[in-house]
Amino acid sequence: MSATPARVVLHMPYLLFLGEETNPLKAKTAFGLRDWSAHDCIGQTRLPGGTIDLGLAELDPVAAAAAGARSLVIGVTPVGGRIPAHWSPLLIAAVEAGLDIVSGLHTPLESVPGLAQAALRSGVRLVDVRRPPDNLPRATGKRRSGKRVAMVGTDCALGKKYTALALARAMRGQGVDADFRATGQTGIMIAGAGIAVDAVIADFIAGAAECISPDAAPDHWDLIEGQGSLFHPAYAGVTLGLLHGSQADGLVLCHDPLRTHLVSWPDYPVPGLAVARDLYLQAARLTNPGARLVGVSLNTSAMDAAAAQEALERAERELGVPAFDPMRSPLDRALASIMG
């Protein structure tokens, strides 16, 4: 490969900024960091009207810096991925307190009025993790050494990142050589490397995916974080390019059993599991004819234990592969299916 995953060096611990967000689905970055990098999260800070609560200490930037924080991470995603103008005073206060600002939004931090100048005066950094590396190659379509599992979904925001992280951790726990491969801003913040594929020019998305998961040892496994959904009217293009470039040996289909329509797209129903399986396998087999479905991951966080178990059993009957919730279920059968 002519490029490698972007290496991001972030200064920890973090103060997580939640804005005035009220929708947990718009706070995936904050929840992801809390759940997978808890030891690096020192506190949270919110604006008036915000109701998201991570259960962390409520600190302003000055108090957070005094407690040892080194970076403020924007943990929420406003509409359009843009930084609202009224966030500027808090962001400037954070750099004046000596904190780096880390963002995965589409708006470059340096474009926030006064922020770059304040950061320069304070000697801190503005880190845009969503900025892809320069000179990404076009995809070659050539097979790479090593083994890969791609997370795919019936919709966005339903557990693809958590599934990949959980599977990678479980594999390593069994002594398997495995890595989580990040394709989105939160995953990059957790892993320290990756490429935010939704910020890549369309012609180079598949090439970026090849770079994210390069040649590896024959017994090495990459667990590749998914993005978007082939069934999404806005994001299917990112999903397809990532799927083709990943050349996955196995697919894990991620799904929310309670979701009937795509989040924020009420005119689009969530597809059935078998329909999703068939379309994903058809697409994946363009670059890996041997691609197979190896598991189905259900987000049952809003279900009680009995309802969750019923949903898992139903999904397993329908698809004929192990069904699991990455945060609630044993993963032994899923790992056996992946590596079988």
Secondary structure per residue as TSV (DSSP state, phi and psi in degrees):
chain	resnum	aa	ss	phi	psi
A	1	M	-	360.0	146.0
A	2	S	-	-92.3	-0.7
A	3	A	-	-143.4	159.6
A	4	T	-	-125.7	162.0
A	5	P	-	-56.4	139.5
A	6	A	E	-63.0	129.0
A	7	R	E	-93.5	122.6
A	8	V	-	-112.4	125.1
A	9	V	-	-103.9	113.0
A	10	L	-	-111.3	142.8
A	11	H	-	-91.4	121.5
A	12	M	S	-113.7	160.1
A	13	P	S	-76.4	171.2
A	14	Y	E	-107.4	147.1
A	15	L	E	-103.7	122.7
A	16	L	E	-93.1	121.3
A	17	F	E	-94.6	124.9
A	18	L	-	-110.2	2.9
A	19	G	T	54.5	-141.0
A	20	E	T	-111.5	28.7
A	21	E	-	-67.3	142.3
A	22	T	-	-120.1	-12.7
A	23	N	-	-101.0	115.7
A	24	P	G	-57.5	-30.4
A	25	L	G	-66.0	-21.2
A	26	K	G	-90.2	3.1
A	27	A	G	-118.1	32.2
A	28	K	H	-59.2	-38.5
A	29	T	H	-62.5	-47.3
A	30	A	H	-62.8	-46.8
A	31	F	H	-65.4	-38.9
A	32	G	H	-62.3	-43.3
A	33	L	H	-67.2	-40.3
A	34	R	H	-62.6	-40.9
A	35	D	H	-77.9	-31.1
A	36	W	H	-114.5	-11.9
A	37	S	-	-137.6	45.5
A	38	A	G	-56.7	-37.4
A	39	H	G	-67.5	-14.1
A	40	D	G	-99.9	2.8
A	41	C	E	-110.3	111.9
A	42	I	E	-93.6	-20.9
A	43	G	E	179.1	-178.5
A	44	Q	E	-132.9	155.9
A	45	T	E	-141.5	140.6
A	46	R	-	-131.3	162.2
A	47	L	-	-99.4	160.9
A	48	P	T	-54.2	134.5
A	49	G	T	98.1	-17.3
A	50	G	-	-72.9	135.1
A	51	T	-	-117.8	-6.0
A	52	I	-	-67.8	129.2
A	53	D	-	-131.5	117.9
A	54	L	-	-88.5	-3.0
A	55	G	S	78.3	16.7
A	56	L	S	-99.7	166.6
A	57	A	-	-61.4	137.8
A	58	E	B	-86.5	111.1
A	59	L	-	-132.0	140.3
A	60	D	-	-84.3	169.3
A	61	P	H	-56.9	-39.2
A	62	V	H	-64.9	-45.8
A	63	A	H	-65.5	-37.7
A	64	A	H	-65.1	-43.3
A	65	A	H	-62.5	-40.5
A	66	A	H	-64.1	-29.5
A	67	A	T	-84.3	-3.6
A	68	G	T	113.3	-1.7
A	69	A	-	-63.3	146.7
A	70	R	-	-120.7	-15.1
A	71	S	E	-143.3	143.4
A	72	L	E	-98.6	124.1
A	73	V	E	-105.5	127.1
A	74	I	E	-73.7	111.1
A	75	G	-	-100.8	6.0
A	76	V	-	-128.7	164.0
A	77	T	-	-123.3	100.4
A	78	P	-	-66.6	168.1
A	79	V	G	-56.1	129.5
A	80	G	G	80.1	-0.2
A	81	G	G	67.4	23.6
A	82	R	-	-103.8	148.1
A	83	I	-	-83.4	116.7
A	84	P	-	-64.2	146.8
A	85	A	G	-60.0	-34.1
A	86	H	G	-75.6	-2.7
A	87	W	G	-79.5	-17.4
A	88	S	H	-53.8	-46.6
A	89	P	H	-58.9	-40.8
A	90	L	H	-69.2	-40.4
A	91	L	H	-64.0	-41.2
A	92	I	H	-65.8	-39.0
A	93	A	H	-61.7	-35.5
A	94	A	H	-67.0	-44.6
A	95	V	H	-69.2	-33.1
A	96	E	H	-67.9	-23.7
A	97	A	T	-82.9	-4.0
A	98	G	T	97.7	16.1
A	99	L	-	-98.8	137.3
A	100	D	E	-64.5	155.3
A	101	I	E	-110.9	127.7
A	102	V	E	-117.7	125.7
A	103	S	E	-135.3	143.2
A	104	G	-	-113.2	15.9
A	105	L	S	-84.5	167.8
A	106	H	S	-73.7	-31.0
A	107	T	S	-69.9	122.1
A	108	P	-	-63.1	136.4
A	109	L	G	-59.2	-35.2
A	110	E	G	-66.9	-14.8
A	111	S	G	-84.1	-10.1
A	112	V	S	-71.3	121.6
A	113	P	T	-54.0	125.2
A	114	G	T	84.1	-11.9
A	115	L	H	-73.8	-44.6
A	116	A	H	-62.0	-41.3
A	117	Q	H	-65.3	-41.1
A	118	A	H	-65.6	-39.0
A	119	A	H	-64.8	-40.3
A	120	L	H	-63.2	-43.4
A	121	R	H	-62.7	-37.0
A	122	S	H	-88.3	-10.1
A	123	G	T	71.8	30.2
A	124	V	-	-113.1	172.1
A	125	R	-	-108.7	151.7
A	126	L	E	-110.9	114.3
A	127	V	E	-114.3	112.5
A	128	D	E	-99.5	98.9
A	129	V	T	-74.3	-12.4
A	130	R	T	-86.8	-1.5
A	131	R	-	-81.5	115.2
A	132	P	-	-73.1	159.3
A	133	P	-	-66.6	155.9
A	134	D	S	-75.0	157.6
A	135	N	S	60.3	40.3
A	136	L	-	-65.2	143.6
A	137	P	-	-85.4	163.1
A	138	R	-	-73.0	154.8
A	139	A	-	-65.7	145.3
A	140	T	-	-96.2	-26.4
A	141	G	-	76.0	1.0
A	142	K	-	-77.9	141.8
A	143	R	-	-66.4	142.1
A	144	R	-	-112.5	155.2
A	145	S	S	-75.3	162.0
A	146	G	S	92.6	179.0
A	147	K	E	-127.8	149.4
A	148	R	E	-139.5	142.3
A	149	V	E	-127.0	126.7
A	150	A	E	-106.2	137.9
A	151	M	E	-90.3	127.1
A	152	V	E	-126.7	164.3
A	153	G	E	-146.8	160.6
A	154	T	S	-80.2	-13.2
A	155	D	S	-161.1	-179.2
A	156	C	S	-85.8	165.6
A	157	A	S	53.2	52.3
A	158	L	S	-136.7	11.4
A	159	G	S	120.9	13.7
A	160	K	H	-64.5	-42.4
A	161	K	H	-66.3	-47.1
A	162	Y	H	-60.9	-38.2
A	163	T	H	-63.9	-46.5
A	164	A	H	-63.4	-42.6
A	165	L	H	-63.8	-43.3
A	166	A	H	-66.1	-41.9
A	167	L	H	-66.7	-41.5
A	168	A	H	-62.3	-42.9
A	169	R	H	-64.6	-41.8
A	170	A	H	-65.4	-40.4
A	171	M	H	-61.9	-47.3
A	172	R	H	-61.9	-33.9
A	173	G	H	-64.4	-23.5
A	174	Q	T	-96.6	10.0
A	175	G	T	82.8	12.0
A	176	V	-	-85.7	139.4
A	177	D	-	-75.8	105.4
A	178	A	E	-144.7	146.5
A	179	D	E	-132.9	142.1
A	180	F	E	-81.5	129.4
A	181	R	E	-112.2	116.9
A	182	A	-	-87.4	136.5
A	183	T	-	-126.3	5.5
A	184	G	S	-139.0	169.1
A	185	Q	H	-62.3	-41.7
A	186	T	H	-68.1	-42.4
A	187	G	H	-59.3	-39.3
A	188	I	H	-63.7	-40.9
A	189	M	H	-64.0	-33.8
A	190	I	H	-76.8	-46.1
A	191	A	H	-86.1	-25.0
A	192	G	S	84.0	2.6
A	193	A	E	-157.1	158.1
A	194	G	E	142.4	-175.6
A	195	I	-	-136.2	129.2
A	196	A	-	-78.4	98.0
A	197	V	G	-68.4	-22.0
A	198	D	G	-76.5	-3.6
A	199	A	G	-104.3	2.9
A	200	V	S	-89.4	140.5
A	201	I	-	-56.6	138.6
A	202	A	G	-53.2	-39.2
A	203	D	G	-63.7	-16.8
A	204	F	G	-115.4	7.9
A	205	I	H	-62.8	-48.0
A	206	A	H	-64.3	-37.0
A	207	G	H	-64.4	-39.5
A	208	A	H	-61.7	-40.1
A	209	A	H	-63.4	-37.4
A	210	E	H	-63.2	-37.1
A	211	C	H	-70.7	-35.0
A	212	I	H	-62.9	-36.4
A	213	S	S	-124.6	78.0
A	214	P	-	-77.7	-177.8
A	215	D	-	-50.3	141.3
A	216	A	-	-145.6	174.3
A	217	A	-	-60.4	151.1
A	218	P	T	-55.2	-32.6
A	219	D	T	-99.8	14.0
A	220	H	-	-88.4	140.2
A	221	W	E	-116.0	133.2
A	222	D	E	-107.5	128.4
A	223	L	E	-102.5	109.1
A	224	I	E	-98.7	120.7
A	225	E	-	-62.6	132.0
A	226	G	-	-87.9	163.1
A	227	Q	-	-137.2	137.5
A	228	G	S	63.5	-150.0
A	229	S	-	-161.4	142.5
A	230	L	T	-62.1	-16.7
A	231	F	T	-97.5	6.6
A	232	H	-	-95.1	128.4
A	233	P	T	-67.3	-19.2
A	234	A	T	-103.9	-33.6
A	235	Y	T	-115.0	6.6
A	236	A	H	-63.2	-30.5
A	237	G	H	-64.2	-40.0
A	238	V	H	-63.8	-43.6
A	239	T	H	-60.0	-45.4
A	240	L	H	-66.3	-44.6
A	241	G	H	-62.3	-41.5
A	242	L	H	-64.4	-40.4
A	243	L	H	-65.0	-44.1
A	244	H	H	-65.7	-44.0
A	245	G	H	-70.7	-27.3
A	246	S	H	-69.6	-32.1
A	247	Q	T	51.2	48.4
A	248	A	-	-67.5	139.5
A	249	D	S	-76.5	-34.0
A	250	G	E	-133.3	148.9
A	251	L	E	-118.1	138.0
A	252	V	E	-112.4	119.3
A	253	L	E	-87.9	121.2
A	254	C	E	-102.6	142.0
A	255	H	E	-157.7	147.3
A	256	D	-	-108.1	111.6
A	257	P	T	-64.0	-21.1
A	258	L	T	-91.7	-8.4
A	259	R	-	-87.4	126.4
A	260	T	-	-102.7	-27.5
A	261	H	E	-134.7	155.3
A	262	L	E	-60.8	140.5
A	263	V	T	-59.3	124.6
A	264	S	T	71.9	2.3
A	265	W	E	-127.3	72.4
A	266	P	E	-65.7	-13.5
A	267	D	E	-83.6	-2.7
A	268	Y	E	-118.3	108.9
A	269	P	E	-72.1	151.9
A	270	V	-	-70.2	132.7
A	271	P	-	-71.7	159.7
A	272	G	-	-68.4	158.2
A	273	L	H	-62.9	-43.6
A	274	A	H	-66.0	-37.9
A	275	V	H	-62.7	-44.7
A	276	A	H	-64.4	-44.5
A	277	R	H	-54.5	-48.3
A	278	D	H	-65.6	-41.9
A	279	L	H	-69.3	-40.7
A	280	Y	H	-65.4	-41.5
A	281	L	H	-66.0	-39.5
A	282	Q	H	-60.3	-44.1
A	283	A	H	-69.4	-43.0
A	284	A	H	-64.5	-32.6
A	285	R	T	-75.8	-3.9
A	286	L	T	-62.7	-42.1
A	287	T	T	-107.4	-11.3
A	288	N	-	-143.6	93.2
A	289	P	T	-59.2	-19.0
A	290	G	T	-92.9	8.1
A	291	A	-	-58.8	140.0
A	292	R	E	-140.8	155.0
A	293	L	E	-78.4	127.9
A	294	V	E	-115.7	-10.1
A	295	G	E	-176.7	164.8
A	296	V	E	-129.0	125.2
A	297	S	E	-105.6	120.6
A	298	L	E	-107.3	134.6
A	299	N	-	-88.8	100.1
A	300	T	-	-106.4	22.9
A	301	S	T	-61.5	-25.4
A	302	A	T	-97.4	11.9
A	303	M	S	-116.7	147.9
A	304	D	-	-75.3	172.8
A	305	A	H	-60.7	-40.7
A	306	A	H	-67.9	-44.7
A	307	A	H	-65.4	-37.9
A	308	A	H	-63.7	-43.3
A	309	Q	H	-64.8	-39.7
A	310	E	H	-63.1	-42.1
A	311	A	H	-64.5	-40.1
A	312	L	H	-64.5	-44.5
A	313	E	H	-64.6	-39.2
A	314	R	H	-65.5	-43.9
A	315	A	H	-64.3	-38.4
A	316	E	H	-67.6	-40.0
A	317	R	H	-63.5	-40.0
A	318	E	H	-71.0	-37.7
A	319	L	H	-105.1	-17.5
A	320	G	S	73.4	21.5
A	321	V	S	-132.6	161.2
A	322	P	-	-58.5	135.0
A	323	A	E	-109.0	140.2
A	324	F	E	-155.1	157.2
A	325	D	-	-105.4	119.9
A	326	P	T	-62.3	-18.8
A	327	M	T	-101.9	-6.3
A	328	R	T	-130.4	-18.5
A	329	S	S	-107.1	151.9
A	330	P	-	-62.1	146.1
A	331	L	-	-109.7	7.0
A	332	D	H	-59.0	-45.7
A	333	R	H	-68.5	-36.5
A	334	A	H	-64.2	-42.3
A	335	L	H	-64.1	-39.2
A	336	A	H	-63.7	-38.0
A	337	S	H	-67.6	-41.4
A	338	I	H	-63.0	-45.3
A	339	M	H	-94.4	-2.2
A	340	G	-	-75.2	360.0
